[in-house]
Amino acid sequence: MSLYQQKIQIALADDHVLLRNSLAKMVNSFPNCIVLFEADHGEHVQEFLNNHIIPDILLLDISMPVMDGFDTAIWMNKHFPQVKVMALTMNTDERSIIKMMSFGCKSFLGKEISPEELNKAINKVMTEDFYLPEAISKKMAMGLHTQNQGFGFDYNPDLLSEKEKEFLKLTCSDLNYEEISQVMFVSPRTVDGYRSGLYKKLNVKTRSMLSMYAINKGIAKKE
């Protein structure tokens, strides 16, 4: 097995070259990570992926020229959903957090975080498919409430069935939907029904948003 296969392969997208180079050195210093490529903007990311250079995780800035982080996240979710996108940015306002998570990001981090928390976030996203620092989670919850974004975070969890709650809890894990159906002892079609029903009830479109609802309502406790 090659070094690249043994480690988590990370891609970086940030137009600030000095900051990106420093971030690359930091990530490469993590014992279980290696930087696969660096990109200046979203179109640069597209070039790498379309040439079959596909990372496990993309650390993505929001403010970039040519193709910013919002458009890049949308494109990634549509064309390479297997790549776990983590926003790493100075733009930690509520609207940016909500938009990036609704576009399928698995994590949202401010650039002021410590190397230890970045390493923790990368590992959490790889093992559990989702990670939000407490401060970001609180900002997002406040933003959903005050900006009236239309997501169903005000939906009363008491109105959900026990099976729906169990499904929501499992969306916070690293299990795929087929594996979730096995854990719940139901068919994959039934799990698809839970997902579709909850998408409609909560007015969301991604698994990340289901996970955030579960965390926000205490259905799945964060460590």
C-alpha positions in Angstrom: 0.0 0.0 0.0 1.4 3.4 -1.0 1.8 6.4 1.3 -1.1 8.1 -0.4 -3.4 5.2 0.2 -2.4 5.0 3.9 -3.1 8.7 4.7 -6.1 11.0 4.4 -5.6 12.8 1.1 -6.3 16.5 1.4 -6.8 19.2 -1.2 -6.6 22.9 -0.5 -8.4 25.7 -2.3 -7.4 29.2 -1.3 -6.1 32.1 -3.4 -3.8 33.5 -0.7 -0.6 31.6 -1.7 1.4 32.3 1.5 -1.4 31.3 3.8 -2.1 28.2 1.6 1.5 27.1 1.6 1.6 27.5 5.4 -1.6 25.5 5.7 -0.2 22.8 3.4 2.9 22.5 5.7 0.6 22.2 8.7 -1.6 19.5 7.2 1.4 17.5 6.0 2.7 17.6 9.6 -0.3 15.7 10.8 0.7 12.0 11.0 -2.3 10.7 9.1 -2.7 13.4 6.4 -1.0 14.3 3.2 -1.8 17.2 0.8 -2.7 15.9 -2.6 -2.9 19.3 -4.4 -3.3 23.1 -3.9 -5.7 25.2 -6.0 -6.2 29.0 -6.4 -9.9 28.9 -7.0 -12.8 26.6 -7.9 -12.0 26.3 -11.5 -8.6 25.1 -10.6 -10.2 22.5 -8.3 -12.3 21.4 -11.3 -9.2 20.9 -13.4 -7.6 18.6 -10.9 -10.7 16.5 -10.3 -11.6 16.2 -14.0 -8.1 14.8 -14.4 -8.9 12.1 -11.9 -6.8 13.6 -9.0 -9.5 13.1 -6.4 -8.9 13.8 -2.6 -10.7 12.5 0.4 -11.3 16.0 1.7 -11.3 19.5 0.2 -10.4 22.3 2.6 -12.2 25.2 0.9 -12.0 29.0 1.4 -15.1 31.0 0.5 -13.6 34.3 -0.8 -11.7 33.4 -4.0 -11.6 34.9 -7.5 -12.9 33.3 -10.7 -15.0 30.7 -8.8 -15.7 31.3 -5.1 -16.3 28.7 -2.3 -20.1 28.9 -2.6 -20.1 27.9 -6.3 -17.3 25.4 -5.8 -19.3 23.7 -3.0 -22.4 23.4 -5.2 -20.3 22.0 -8.0 -18.6 19.5 -5.7 -21.9 18.3 -4.3 -23.2 17.7 -7.7 -20.2 16.1 -9.5 -18.0 14.7 -6.7 -20.2 14.1 -3.7 -17.8 11.4 -2.4 -15.3 14.2 -1.7 -15.9 15.6 1.8 -15.9 19.4 1.6 -14.8 21.4 4.7 -15.1 25.2 4.6 -12.0 26.9 6.1 -12.5 30.6 6.0 -12.4 34.1 7.6 -16.1 34.5 6.6 -17.8 33.1 9.7 -21.0 35.1 9.6 -24.2 33.2 10.0 -25.3 33.5 6.4 -22.1 32.1 5.1 -22.3 29.1 7.5 -25.9 28.3 6.6 -25.2 28.6 2.9 -22.1 26.4 2.9 -23.7 23.7 5.0 -26.8 23.7 2.9 -24.6 23.2 -0.2 -23.3 19.9 1.3 -20.2 20.9 3.4 -19.3 18.5 6.1 -17.7 21.1 8.4 -17.3 24.8 8.7 -14.2 26.2 10.4 -12.7 29.7 11.0 -9.1 30.3 10.1 -8.3 31.2 13.6 -8.6 27.6 14.8 -5.6 25.8 16.3 -3.7 23.0 14.4 -5.1 20.6 17.0 -8.7 21.5 16.2 -8.1 21.3 12.5 -6.6 17.8 12.9 -9.6 16.8 15.1 -12.1 18.2 12.5 -10.4 16.3 9.6 -10.6 13.0 11.6 -14.2 13.6 12.7 -15.3 14.3 9.1 -13.6 11.1 7.9 -15.0 8.9 10.7 -18.4 10.6 11.4 -19.0 12.5 8.2 -19.7 15.8 10.0 -18.0 18.2 12.4 -19.0 21.7 13.7 -17.2 23.5 16.4 -19.5 24.6 19.2 -19.1 28.3 18.4 -20.0 27.8 14.8 -23.0 25.5 15.7 -24.4 28.3 17.9 -23.9 30.9 15.2 -25.7 28.8 12.7 -28.6 28.1 15.1 -28.9 31.9 15.8 -28.8 32.6 12.1 -31.5 30.1 11.2 -33.7 31.7 13.9 -33.0 35.4 13.2 -32.6 35.4 9.4 -35.7 33.3 8.7 -33.9 31.1 6.2 -36.8 28.7 5.9 -35.1 25.6 7.2 -37.2 23.5 9.5 -35.1 23.9 12.7 -38.2 25.1 14.5 -39.9 21.8 13.7 -40.8 20.1 17.0 -38.8 16.9 17.3 -41.6 15.5 19.5 -43.7 15.2 16.3 -41.1 12.8 14.8 -41.5 9.1 15.1 -39.0 7.1 17.1 -37.7 5.6 13.8 -37.2 9.0 12.3 -35.3 10.1 15.4 -33.2 6.9 15.2 -32.5 7.6 11.5 -31.5 11.2 12.3 -29.1 10.1 15.0 -27.5 7.7 12.5 -27.0 10.4 9.9 -24.4 11.9 12.3 -22.4 8.7 11.9 -20.0 7.6 9.2 -22.5 5.0 8.0 -23.9 5.2 4.4 -27.6 4.8 3.9 -27.4 1.1 3.1 -25.5 0.5 6.3 -28.1 2.6 8.2 -30.8 0.4 6.9 -29.0 -2.7 8.3 -28.5 -1.1 11.7 -32.2 -0.2 11.8 -33.3 -3.6 10.5 -35.3 -2.1 7.7 -35.0 -2.1 3.9 -33.0 0.5 2.0 -36.3 1.7 0.5 -37.7 2.4 3.9 -34.6 4.4 4.8 -35.1 6.4 1.6 -38.6 7.1 2.8 -37.3 8.4 6.1 -34.8 10.6 4.3 -37.4 12.0 1.8 -40.0 12.6 4.5 -37.5 14.5 6.7 -36.2 16.5 3.8 -39.8 17.7 3.3 -40.7 18.2 7.0 -37.5 20.1 7.7 -37.2 21.8 4.3 -33.6 20.7 3.8 -31.8 19.0 0.9 -28.6 17.5 2.3 -27.6 14.9 4.9 -25.4 17.6 6.6 -28.5 19.6 7.3 -30.3 16.5 8.8 -27.3 16.0 11.0 -27.3 19.6 12.1 -31.0 19.3 13.0 -30.2 16.2 15.1 -27.4 17.9 16.9 -29.4 21.2 17.4 -32.3 19.3 18.9 -30.2 17.0 21.1 -31.2 13.9 19.2 -27.5 13.2 18.6 -25.3 14.6 21.2 -22.0 16.2 20.2 -18.9 15.0 22.0 
